[in-house]
Amino acid sequence: MSNFGIQHNHKDGLDILEISGELDAHTASQLEDALKIVLDQDRNRIIVNCQSLEYIASAGLGVFMAYIEDVRSLGGDIKLTNMNPRVYNVFDLLGFPTLYDILEDVSDAVEQFSKA
């Protein structure tokens, strides 16, 4: 079974999900559950810190695609940060940089939310 973890922090009106390990078909439901919890609490400004994410499969990408429209329809956004080159390449191949803000680090995402 794949190793995967999520730490959830709520600070200054932002929800920061720190994901680690391998996001695949076996673990995608954990990310989906975390996003549901945030949205069920009427919060929609989400940062996903991918610093410790080692691998992402199509099931993980599907979770991001499933929630972006919902989050944006509520006036929020999901910003992705700290991707290693291998993980970024997967997002890039599928055109995610045109759909998501993919930023260097969490502080850049916080700054972007503060400008919005």
ChimeraX commands (.cxc) that place a marker at each C-alpha (Angstrom):
marker #1 position 0.00,0.00,0.00 radius 0.5
marker #1 position 1.16,3.52,-0.77 radius 0.5
marker #1 position 2.36,5.88,1.89 radius 0.5
marker #1 position 0.34,9.09,1.93 radius 0.5
marker #1 position -0.39,11.70,4.53 radius 0.5
marker #1 position -2.21,14.98,4.94 radius 0.5
marker #1 position -1.73,17.62,7.59 radius 0.5
marker #1 position -4.42,20.27,7.68 radius 0.5
marker #1 position -3.84,23.73,9.12 radius 0.5
marker #1 position -6.27,26.64,9.17 radius 0.5
marker #1 position -4.66,30.05,9.51 radius 0.5
marker #1 position -5.76,33.59,8.67 radius 0.5
marker #1 position -8.77,32.41,6.65 radius 0.5
marker #1 position -6.71,29.95,4.60 radius 0.5
marker #1 position -6.71,26.17,4.71 radius 0.5
marker #1 position -3.30,24.66,4.09 radius 0.5
marker #1 position -3.16,20.98,3.20 radius 0.5
marker #1 position 0.35,19.57,3.42 radius 0.5
marker #1 position 0.39,16.37,1.41 radius 0.5
marker #1 position 3.16,13.79,1.44 radius 0.5
marker #1 position 4.03,10.46,-0.06 radius 0.5
marker #1 position 2.22,8.94,-3.03 radius 0.5
marker #1 position -1.16,10.22,-4.22 radius 0.5
marker #1 position -2.68,7.42,-6.26 radius 0.5
marker #1 position -5.86,5.37,-6.63 radius 0.5
marker #1 position -5.45,3.94,-3.12 radius 0.5
marker #1 position -4.94,7.30,-1.40 radius 0.5
marker #1 position -6.93,9.80,-3.50 radius 0.5
marker #1 position -9.97,9.37,-1.26 radius 0.5
marker #1 position -7.98,10.82,1.64 radius 0.5
marker #1 position -7.39,14.05,-0.29 radius 0.5
marker #1 position -11.01,14.08,-1.38 radius 0.5
marker #1 position -12.16,13.71,2.23 radius 0.5
marker #1 position -9.89,16.56,3.35 radius 0.5
marker #1 position -11.26,18.86,0.64 radius 0.5
marker #1 position -14.84,17.92,1.56 radius 0.5
marker #1 position -14.19,18.83,5.20 radius 0.5
marker #1 position -12.89,22.26,4.20 radius 0.5
marker #1 position -15.82,22.96,1.86 radius 0.5
marker #1 position -18.38,21.66,4.38 radius 0.5
marker #1 position -17.10,24.36,6.74 radius 0.5
marker #1 position -17.83,27.02,4.08 radius 0.5
marker #1 position -14.15,27.70,3.50 radius 0.5
marker #1 position -12.80,27.96,-0.02 radius 0.5
marker #1 position -9.31,29.46,0.09 radius 0.5
marker #1 position -7.10,26.40,-0.09 radius 0.5
marker #1 position -3.35,25.96,-0.44 radius 0.5
marker #1 position -2.01,22.49,-1.19 radius 0.5
marker #1 position 1.65,22.25,-0.23 radius 0.5
marker #1 position 3.21,19.49,-2.34 radius 0.5
marker #1 position 6.70,19.77,-0.88 radius 0.5
marker #1 position 6.70,16.19,0.41 radius 0.5
marker #1 position 4.62,14.72,-2.41 radius 0.5
marker #1 position 6.77,12.12,-4.14 radius 0.5
marker #1 position 4.35,10.80,-6.76 radius 0.5
marker #1 position 0.94,11.59,-8.23 radius 0.5
marker #1 position -1.21,9.33,-10.42 radius 0.5
marker #1 position -4.24,10.18,-12.53 radius 0.5
marker #1 position -6.58,9.43,-9.61 radius 0.5
marker #1 position -4.92,12.17,-7.59 radius 0.5
marker #1 position -5.15,14.61,-10.47 radius 0.5
marker #1 position -8.82,13.70,-10.79 radius 0.5
marker #1 position -9.49,14.86,-7.23 radius 0.5
marker #1 position -8.08,18.29,-8.04 radius 0.5
marker #1 position -10.18,18.48,-11.20 radius 0.5
marker #1 position -13.31,17.39,-9.35 radius 0.5
marker #1 position -13.07,20.20,-6.79 radius 0.5
marker #1 position -11.69,23.23,-8.61 radius 0.5
marker #1 position -15.00,24.26,-10.16 radius 0.5
marker #1 position -16.85,23.89,-6.86 radius 0.5
marker #1 position -14.25,25.93,-5.01 radius 0.5
marker #1 position -14.20,28.69,-7.62 radius 0.5
marker #1 position -18.01,28.82,-7.82 radius 0.5
marker #1 position -17.89,29.66,-4.10 radius 0.5
marker #1 position -15.49,32.54,-4.77 radius 0.5
marker #1 position -12.35,30.71,-3.69 radius 0.5
marker #1 position -9.43,28.94,-5.26 radius 0.5
marker #1 position -6.98,26.08,-4.82 radius 0.5
marker #1 position -3.33,27.06,-5.14 radius 0.5
marker #1 position -0.60,24.43,-5.40 radius 0.5
marker #1 position 2.92,24.99,-4.07 radius 0.5
marker #1 position 6.37,23.47,-3.64 radius 0.5
marker #1 position 6.25,20.79,-6.35 radius 0.5
marker #1 position 9.34,18.81,-7.11 radius 0.5
marker #1 position 10.20,18.65,-10.83 radius 0.5
marker #1 position 8.87,15.10,-11.30 radius 0.5
marker #1 position 5.46,15.91,-9.81 radius 0.5
marker #1 position 5.33,19.23,-11.68 radius 0.5
marker #1 position 5.97,17.45,-14.98 radius 0.5
marker #1 position 2.86,15.32,-14.49 radius 0.5
marker #1 position 0.75,18.43,-13.85 radius 0.5
marker #1 position 2.39,20.23,-16.77 radius 0.5
marker #1 position 1.82,17.39,-19.26 radius 0.5
marker #1 position -1.91,17.58,-18.56 radius 0.5
marker #1 position -2.14,21.37,-18.79 radius 0.5
marker #1 position -2.71,22.05,-15.10 radius 0.5
marker #1 position -0.56,25.21,-15.06 radius 0.5
marker #1 position -3.24,26.89,-17.21 radius 0.5
marker #1 position -5.96,25.88,-14.72 radius 0.5
marker #1 position -4.18,26.31,-11.38 radius 0.5
marker #1 position -1.74,28.70,-9.80 radius 0.5
marker #1 position 1.33,26.57,-9.17 radius 0.5
marker #1 position 3.66,28.60,-7.00 radius 0.5
marker #1 position 7.15,28.25,-5.54 radius 0.5
marker #1 position 6.09,28.19,-1.90 radius 0.5
marker #1 position 3.27,28.68,0.56 radius 0.5
marker #1 position 4.17,32.32,1.23 radius 0.5
marker #1 position 3.65,33.10,-2.49 radius 0.5
marker #1 position 0.18,31.51,-2.31 radius 0.5
marker #1 position -0.69,33.44,0.86 radius 0.5
marker #1 position 0.37,36.65,-0.89 radius 0.5
marker #1 position -1.78,35.87,-3.94 radius 0.5
marker #1 position -4.81,35.24,-1.73 radius 0.5
marker #1 position -4.21,38.51,0.11 radius 0.5
marker #1 position -4.25,40.40,-3.21 radius 0.5
marker #1 position -7.52,38.83,-4.32 radius 0.5
marker link #1:1,2 radius 0.2
marker link #1:2,3 radius 0.2
marker link #1:3,4 radius 0.2
marker link #1:4,5 radius 0.2
marker link #1:5,6 radius 0.2
marker link #1:6,7 radius 0.2
marker link #1:7,8 radius 0.2
marker link #1:8,9 radius 0.2
marker link #1:9,10 radius 0.2
marker link #1:10,11 radius 0.2
marker link #1:11,12 radius 0.2
marker link #1:12,13 radius 0.2
marker link #1:13,14 radius 0.2
marker link #1:14,15 radius 0.2
marker link #1:15,16 radius 0.2
marker link #1:16,17 radius 0.2
marker link #1:17,18 radius 0.2
marker link #1:18,19 radius 0.2
marker link #1:19,20 radius 0.2
marker link #1:20,21 radius 0.2
marker link #1:21,22 radius 0.2
marker link #1:22,23 radius 0.2
marker link #1:23,24 radius 0.2
marker link #1:24,25 radius 0.2
marker link #1:25,26 radius 0.2
marker link #1:26,27 radius 0.2
marker link #1:27,28 radius 0.2
marker link #1:28,29 radius 0.2
marker link #1:29,30 radius 0.2
marker link #1:30,31 radius 0.2
marker link #1:31,32 radius 0.2
marker link #1:32,33 radius 0.2
marker link #1:33,34 radius 0.2
marker link #1:34,35 radius 0.2
marker link #1:35,36 radius 0.2
marker link #1:36,37 radius 0.2
marker link #1:37,38 radius 0.2
marker link #1:38,39 radius 0.2
marker link #1:39,40 radius 0.2
marker link #1:40,41 radius 0.2
marker link #1:41,42 radius 0.2
marker link #1:42,43 radius 0.2
marker link #1:43,44 radius 0.2
marker link #1:44,45 radius 0.2
marker link #1:45,46 radius 0.2
marker link #1:46,47 radius 0.2
marker link #1:47,48 radius 0.2
marker link #1:48,49 radius 0.2
marker link #1:49,50 radius 0.2
marker link #1:50,51 radius 0.2
marker link #1:51,52 radius 0.2
marker link #1:52,53 radius 0.2
marker link #1:53,54 radius 0.2
marker link #1:54,55 radius 0.2
marker link #1:55,56 radius 0.2
marker link #1:56,57 radius 0.2
marker link #1:57,58 radius 0.2
marker link #1:58,59 radius 0.2
marker link #1:59,60 radius 0.2
marker link #1:60,61 radius 0.2
marker link #1:61,62 radius 0.2
marker link #1:62,63 radius 0.2
marker link #1:63,64 radius 0.2
marker link #1:64,65 radius 0.2
marker link #1:65,66 radius 0.2
marker link #1:66,67 radius 0.2
marker link #1:67,68 radius 0.2
marker link #1:68,69 radius 0.2
marker link #1:69,70 radius 0.2
marker link #1:70,71 radius 0.2
marker link #1:71,72 radius 0.2
marker link #1:72,73 radius 0.2
marker link #1:73,74 radius 0.2
marker link #1:74,75 radius 0.2
marker link #1:75,76 radius 0.2
marker link #1:76,77 radius 0.2
marker link #1:77,78 radius 0.2
marker link #1:78,79 radius 0.2
marker link #1:79,80 radius 0.2
marker link #1:80,81 radius 0.2
marker link #1:81,82 radius 0.2
marker link #1:82,83 radius 0.2
marker link #1:83,84 radius 0.2
marker link #1:84,85 radius 0.2
marker link #1:85,86 radius 0.2
marker link #1:86,87 radius 0.2
marker link #1:87,88 radius 0.2
marker link #1:88,89 radius 0.2
marker link #1:89,90 radius 0.2
marker link #1:90,91 radius 0.2
marker link #1:91,92 radius 0.2
marker link #1:92,93 radius 0.2
marker link #1:93,94 radius 0.2
marker link #1:94,95 radius 0.2
marker link #1:95,96 radius 0.2
marker link #1:96,97 radius 0.2
marker link #1:97,98 radius 0.2
marker link #1:98,99 radius 0.2
marker link #1:99,100 radius 0.2
marker link #1:100,101 radius 0.2
marker link #1:101,102 radius 0.2
marker link #1:102,103 radius 0.2
marker link #1:103,104 radius 0.2
marker link #1:104,105 radius 0.2
marker link #1:105,106 radius 0.2
marker link #1:106,107 radius 0.2
marker link #1:107,108 radius 0.2
marker link #1:108,109 radius 0.2
marker link #1:109,110 radius 0.2
marker link #1:110,111 radius 0.2
marker link #1:111,112 radius 0.2
marker link #1:112,113 radius 0.2
marker link #1:113,114 radius 0.2
marker link #1:114,115 radius 0.2
marker link #1:115,116 radius 0.2
view
